[in-house]
Amino acid sequence: MSLHRFHNNLPNSKPPIEANQVDWAKIKKAGIVGVPPRSLITRLNRQQVTIYDLDEPLVAANPEAAELLPGVYCAILRTVCANARQLPLDAVFIDTGAGKCDGARYTARLLAAELTIPVVACDNQDRQPLGNPLCRSALPLPEKMQRITAGVKLAQPPASAPPSCPPRAGFWGVPPRDFSLLELFPAQTHIYGWTRCMENKTPADHDLESHFNPEIPTVFYAQSFCPKTALARFLAARHPMALYLDADQLGGGSARAKIQAFFELTGAAS
């Protein structure tokens, strides 16, 4: 049975809606998943809507709140479900296009059937590049990752950018659920992969996502059970100084040991 037919057979179910179906006057608090189109974020900013990035762990861990999805599933999308079911939101906006993943599209359908608030499916096809000053900055990796993820709530980039630096190491991939992993990276680590697309506000730019610097040791990272593990592994195999790594909700001792050993062996840690 197709997902569409299955969905229509659910009692009291409803599909995700489009942005033009939203009663905008009722939206005071909104959750976002992925990187919605700039036009949508612009409208939320203009209406001074409080925006919650549902990809981040905003509520206490609650297995029941995440039970819409299987236990063996992307930890980010399980976090989305936990946040959406516990936060006092008026709507949820989910990028279900090429800039996110199939998992987000299915999650949107399940949340639409589960929640009483509108769940809005959107497809970010923005192509105007806004640059990557944070990815290339001299800020510590955890701080610049935090600034990039916080930037999804704003339609425009910051007016001023921190100074850039020559790269000493690379982080390629998506923002990890456990940001403490980023503390293991040396100073002057540049960011690549989908996180660079986030800052550029072009999440469906697959050419930019596939870019890396072959001259610096680079960790190719993806969340466990995420389709991006395939691209991470593929690119790592073509990089002369690469570590492929995937991790689930928390970066365990094994992942940390691999990162530390990798940078020590490549000389980036010294």
C-alpha positions in Angstrom: 0.0 0.0 0.0 1.4 3.4 -0.9 2.1 6.0 1.8 -0.6 8.2 0.3 -3.3 5.5 0.5 -2.1 4.5 4.0 -2.2 8.1 5.2 -5.8 8.6 3.8 -6.9 5.5 5.6 -5.8 6.8 9.0 -8.7 7.9 11.3 -8.9 11.7 11.7 -5.7 12.1 9.6 -4.8 15.2 7.7 -1.9 15.9 5.3 0.7 18.7 5.6 -0.5 21.9 4.2 1.2 24.6 2.0 2.3 28.0 3.2 -0.5 29.8 1.3 -3.0 27.8 3.4 -1.7 29.2 6.7 -3.8 31.5 8.8 -0.8 33.8 9.5 -2.7 36.0 12.0 -2.7 33.0 14.4 1.1 32.3 14.3 2.9 33.6 17.3 5.3 30.7 17.9 6.6 28.5 15.1 8.9 25.5 14.9 11.1 25.0 11.9 12.8 21.9 10.6 15.8 22.1 8.2 16.2 25.4 6.3 12.8 26.7 5.1 12.8 29.2 2.2 14.1 32.7 2.9 10.7 34.1 1.9 9.0 32.2 4.6 11.6 33.1 7.3 11.3 36.8 6.1 7.5 36.7 6.8 8.0 35.1 10.2 10.6 37.7 11.1 8.4 40.5 9.8 5.6 39.3 12.0 8.0 39.0 15.0 7.1 35.3 15.4 9.1 33.4 18.0 11.0 30.7 16.1 12.2 27.4 17.5 14.7 25.3 15.6 13.2 21.9 16.2 16.4 20.1 14.9 18.0 21.1 18.2 17.4 19.3 21.6 15.1 21.9 23.2 13.2 19.7 25.6 14.1 17.1 28.1 14.6 13.6 26.5 11.3 11.9 26.4 11.2 8.5 24.5 7.4 8.6 24.4 7.4 12.0 22.6 9.7 10.6 19.9 7.8 7.3 19.5 6.2 8.4 16.2 9.5 7.2 14.6 11.4 3.9 15.0 14.1 3.8 17.6 16.6 3.0 14.9 16.2 6.3 13.0 17.9 9.6 12.6 18.4 11.2 16.0 17.7 14.7 14.6 14.3 13.7 13.3 13.4 11.9 16.6 14.4 15.2 18.3 12.1 17.1 15.9 9.2 14.9 17.0 9.9 15.3 20.7 10.1 19.1 20.4 7.0 19.4 18.2 4.9 17.3 20.6 6.0 19.2 23.7 6.6 22.8 22.8 3.6 25.3 22.8 3.7 26.0 19.0 1.2 27.5 16.6 2.6 25.8 13.5 5.5 23.7 12.3 7.3 24.5 9.0 9.3 21.6 7.5 11.6 21.7 4.5 10.7 18.5 2.7 12.6 19.2 -0.5 16.0 18.2 -1.8 17.7 20.4 0.8 16.6 18.1 3.6 15.8 14.3 3.2 13.1 11.7 2.6 12.9 11.2 6.4 11.8 14.8 6.9 9.0 14.3 4.3 7.7 11.2 6.1 8.1 13.0 9.5 6.0 15.9 8.2 3.1 13.5 7.3 3.2 11.8 10.7 3.3 15.0 12.6 0.4 16.4 10.5 -1.6 13.4 11.5 -0.6 13.6 15.1 -0.7 17.4 16.0 -3.7 19.7 16.2 -1.6 22.7 14.8 -0.8 23.2 11.1 2.2 21.3 9.8 3.5 23.1 6.7 5.6 21.3 4.1 7.9 23.6 2.1 10.6 23.1 -0.5 13.6 25.4 -0.3 14.9 25.9 -3.8 16.7 29.2 -3.0 19.8 29.7 -5.2 21.1 33.1 -4.2 24.3 32.5 -2.3 24.9 34.6 0.9 28.4 33.4 1.6 30.3 31.4 4.2 32.2 33.8 6.4 31.5 31.8 9.6 32.6 28.5 8.0 35.9 30.1 7.2 36.3 32.2 10.4 38.9 31.9 13.2 36.1 31.3 15.8 36.2 28.0 17.7 34.3 25.3 15.9 31.5 24.9 18.6 30.9 28.7 18.5 30.7 29.1 14.8 28.5 26.0 14.5 26.1 27.5 17.1 26.0 30.8 15.1 25.3 29.0 11.9 22.4 26.9 13.3 21.0 30.0 15.0 21.1 31.8 11.7 18.3 29.6 10.2 15.9 31.7 12.2 16.9 34.9 10.3 16.3 35.7 6.6 19.5 37.9 6.4 23.0 37.1 7.4 24.7 39.1 10.2 25.8 42.6 9.1 29.4 42.0 10.1 31.5 38.8 9.8 34.3 37.6 12.0 37.8 37.5 10.5 38.8 34.5 8.4 41.7 32.3 8.9 43.8 29.8 6.9 42.4 26.2 7.4 44.2 23.8 9.6 41.5 21.1 9.6 38.1 20.4 8.2 34.7 19.4 9.5 32.4 18.1 6.6 28.8 17.3 7.3 25.7 18.2 9.2 25.6 19.8 12.6 25.9 17.0 15.1 23.2 16.5 17.7 26.0 16.4 20.3 27.9 19.7 19.9 30.5 18.5 22.5 32.1 16.5 19.7 33.2 19.8 18.1 35.4 20.6 21.1 37.8 17.9 19.9 38.7 19.8 16.7 41.8 22.0 16.5 41.7 25.8 16.1 41.2 27.0 12.6 38.9 24.2 11.6 36.9 25.2 8.5 33.4 23.9 7.9 32.2 22.1 4.7 29.2 20.0 3.6 25.6 20.7 4.3 26.5 23.0 7.2 28.1 25.3 4.7 24.9 25.1 2.7 23.0 26.2 5.8 25.1 29.3 6.2 24.8 30.0 2.5 21.0 29.6 2.8 21.0 27.2 -0.2 20.4 23.8 1.4 19.7 22.1 -1.9 23.0 23.1 -3.4 24.5 19.7 -3.8 27.7 21.0 -5.6 28.5 23.2 -2.6 27.7 20.3 -0.2 30.1 18.0 -2.1 33.0 20.5 -1.9 36.0 19.8 0.4 39.6 20.9 0.7 42.0 18.0 -0.1 45.0 19.7 1.5 43.8 19.6 5.1 42.8 16.6 7.4 39.0 16.4 7.3 36.4 14.5 9.4 33.5 13.5 7.2 30.6 13.3 9.6 26.9 12.3 9.4 24.2 11.3 11.9 23.8 7.5 12.1 20.9 6.2 10.0 21.0 9.4 7.8 21.2 9.0 4.0 24.0 11.5 4.0 26.3 8.8 5.5 26.5 7.5 1.9 27.8 10.9 0.6 30.1 11.3 3.6 31.7 7.9 3.1 32.0 8.4 -0.7 33.8 11.7 -0.4 36.0 10.5 2.5 37.2 7.7 0.2 38.4 10.3 -2.3 40.1 12.6 0.2 43.8 11.9 1.0 43.5 12.7 4.7 40.0 11.8 5.8 38.2 10.2 8.7 34.6 9.0 8.0 32.5 9.1 11.1 28.9 8.6 12.0 27.3 9.0 15.5 23.8 8.7 17.0 22.4 10.9 19.7 25.5 11.3 21.8 29.1 11.1 20.6 30.4 8.1 22.6 33.9 7.3 23.7 34.7 5.5 20.5 33.8 8.5 18.3 35.8 10.8 20.5 38.8 8.6 20.5 38.8 8.3 16.7 38.7 12.1 16.3 41.5 12.7 18.8 43.7 10.0 17.2 43.0 11.2 13.7 44.2 14.8 14.4 47.2 13.5 16.4 48.3 11.2 13.5 47.8 13.9 10.9 49.6 16.6 12.9 46.7 18.9 13.1 46.4 18.6 16.9 49.9 19.9 17.6 
